[in-house]
């Protein structure tokens, strides 16, 4: 893929904590009206993912939805299968599912659950969900994740399964067992390395490589507000395993070292430069954003853009319209 060709673009809801929660619906409607082929609906601290997806299903006509990534340590296979089948039935469209391990804070503190052997739990969840989503009865064979005796009463959605990964072990699992692998907020260099790993692991497992996607924040003609929005997002990533090393390799070792001292988030926020933000985001003119997304597309199959939602572009509507126009211009 050349540097001037956009990859396949999909849309992920930013669920920005500094914006009104209802703007998620605005972004969803804009994603469909702008012709994007898929909408990713995650779950953070506001909406329940299945409730939000059902609401989006009422506000849109046909755009396929991917729910998640959802933690395999929080929701069991039956809950996940029933939720996906419910949204598919109520919205009358294809609904896909993404799985992740989530963070200790979310699993252990917010939900009060054990985050025990998360990759083993992921492996078992993938196998059990394949059966349940195909309308088969759960086997209950897992050590950590199992569902025994349940069968969907709704139509089986046969949903493709995506694994969210970042470290080598998670990516290898996705390569061996998932339909798609998604990596959140990588630099272009990290995306290239991870794509190479996934394809090699899939070949070693004797299967066709799954699709590889990134989640990348984007803002066309982005204001300072957009930069600051992504800057706040990165506070929780700089000291995290895997991400810390990625940012250090990208030239921000001093900020990573400071993050590892566990400073107050406000202090760390002040150390995050515009260059650091730009290492994992696409913010600028339409030309600049297109080039940035194309650079990811040289290595991955899909870029799910998280459109920045600001006072100058509520819901990221203008960003999505600009990217849609670029995509159509390239096709013609």
Secondary structure, DSSP 4 states (H G I P E B T S, - for coil): --TTS--EEEEE----TTS-TTHHHHHHHHHHHTT-SEEEE--SSSS-HHHHHHHHHHH-SS-EEEEEEEETTTS-HHHHHHHHHHHHHHHTS-EEEEEE---HIIIIIIS-----SHHHHHHHHHHHHHHHHTTPPPB---SSS--BS---SSPP----EEEE--SHHHHHHHHHH-SEEEEES--HHHHHHHHHHHHHHHHHTTSPPPEEEEEEEEEET--HHHHHHHHHHHTTTTTSTTHHHHHIIIIIHHHHHHHTTT--HHHHHTT--HHHHHTTEEEESHHHHHHHHHHHHTT-SEEEEEE---SSSGGGHHHHHHHHHHHHHHH-
